[in-house]
């Protein structure tokens, strides 16, 4: 049971707890993982594990992934599509959000397929045991080697452009399962870097070329086109674009039949947003799924076509809220009448989203959860970069070096986009469940940093 606000406590770490949470709670609407609570030591617990104890054992920065929250999100997507859609459906995890063997294995065990965007992500999913028929390979500039790996793996290739289509036609000596990605021309209100559905995008075939594309595929029998794909963007709170997309896609599906293509799958992408701050109010997984399923059904009825196998590709909304990042606080710098900086032992190398997208996060002090927030500070990273700031002007309790700061909702694109900037080793990640913590990604060492370095003989 999640702890409630102690008497007299206001604006403390408790602020980010919902009054009640269960497996019916939509994880993407929560700031903390579903298992989060405060223990008798006034410390944050996730998955039955004291976060401060995890930092003491595994070090920091530390990604802490709550297995129950991840599995709950998987089940809510899977069950919502079964509830609201009369035809066959398949939820696909967009693993670019966080691709590692443990996460691929978990989502696969929940019946989800896995979407990858590189040879490395494909190799990881294969090593995790994901079945070939549940692997989908995206990307706007796949190399010949990546396409060869995809063909050898018997996964489905989502073809993005003419060069890839023509290359596949040359490489395919036996039938290859493909889907075609098209740009639907639907825009949504999100960061310009993560809008992918409008016409001015690097992704997908221009819809004005759809007849030429369908004709080319129909003339190449080894290209088995089973479906169509479109994606309108990421971190979307609006439902209207997702209501509009199926109408466009079903028209394409109907046109494909004119060319004799066996198109039976329709992938409407993902894009549902999550809650990063108190002000964020995304639709629930069930609400989003209902809108998509009903829109596809209505479009098929209007166009008088059979219901296709409906697919979606959530990434952020599956993994984002399931993870937090724990840091150890270090130095403090007070600039009178301007700002107070608190520095942590990580920053842009483990979370580049604030410096890249101006993303906003919330945080709590894991060892002072009931303490009142009486200070306004800026959380800075340790890297030699003025812009390495994780959170500007956040309210926190008074802190001291050694306190554990936990940044919330860091499951999506934090580890995936992590780097070794300033030759800082990437953090470890642990999976927590029922009081047990298992390392799923080992912390890098200095030896790892130089493993691929080579010194010319003349410099030795």
KADA-V729375 format. One record per backbone hydrogen bond with DSSP energy under -1.0 kcal/mol. CO is the residue of the C=O (numbers start at 1). NH is the residue of the N-H. Records with the same first field share a line. If there is no record, write none. Layout:
BEGIN
CO: NH, NH
END
This chain:
BEGIN
6: 9
11: 373
12: 15
13: 16
14: 17
22: 25
26: 29
27: 30
28: 275
33: 36
37: 45
39: 42
42: 369
43: 39
44: 51
45: 37
46: 49
47: 435
49: 46
50: 54
51: 55
52: 56
53: 57
54: 58
55: 59
62: 326
63: 430
64: 324
65: 432
66: 70
67: 71
68: 72
69: 73
70: 74
71: 75
72: 76
73: 77
74: 78
75: 79
76: 80
77: 81
78: 82
79: 83
80: 84
81: 85
88: 310
90: 312
91: 113
93: 95, 115
94: 97
97: 413
100: 104
101: 105
102: 106
103: 107
104: 108
105: 109
106: 110
107: 112
108: 111
113: 93
114: 136
115: 95
116: 138
118: 122
119: 123
120: 124
121: 125
122: 126
123: 127
124: 128
125: 130
126: 129
131: 134
132: 135
134: 114
135: 156
136: 116
137: 158
143: 147
144: 148
145: 149
146: 150
147: 151
148: 152
149: 153
150: 155
151: 154
156: 137
157: 179
159: 181
161: 165
162: 166
163: 167
164: 168
165: 169
166: 170
167: 171
168: 172
176: 224
177: 157
178: 226
179: 159
180: 229
181: 205
188: 190
191: 194
194: 234
197: 185, 186
199: 201
205: 183
206: 209
207: 210
209: 213
210: 214
211: 215
212: 216
213: 217
214: 218
215: 219
217: 220
220: 223
222: 176, 224
223: 225
224: 178
226: 264, 265
227: 180
228: 267
229: 182
232: 197
236: 273
239: 243
240: 244
241: 245
244: 248
245: 249
246: 250
247: 251
248: 252
249: 253
250: 254
251: 255
252: 256
253: 257
255: 258
256: 259, 261
257: 260
261: 263
264: 309
265: 228
266: 311
267: 230
269: 313
271: 236
277: 280
284: 288
285: 289
286: 290
287: 291
288: 292
289: 293
290: 294
291: 295
292: 296
293: 297
294: 298
295: 299
296: 300
297: 301
298: 302
299: 303
300: 305
309: 266
310: 90
311: 268
312: 92
314: 94
315: 318, 319
316: 320
320: 411
322: 66
323: 410
324: 64
325: 407
326: 62
327: 405
329: 402
331: 343
333: 341
335: 338, 339
339: 335
340: 378
341: 333
342: 380
343: 330
346: 382
347: 350, 351
349: 419
352: 356
353: 357, 359
354: 358
362: 408
364: 406
365: 368
366: 44
369: 13
372: 374
375: 396
377: 394
378: 342
379: 390, 391
380: 344
383: 385
385: 388
387: 389
388: 381
391: 379
394: 377
396: 375
400: 403
403: 329
404: 366
405: 327
406: 364
407: 325
415: 418
420: 423
426: 444
428: 63
429: 440, 441
430: 65
431: 438
432: 67
433: 436
436: 433
438: 431
441: 429
445: 449
446: 450
450: 453
456: 459
457: 460
END
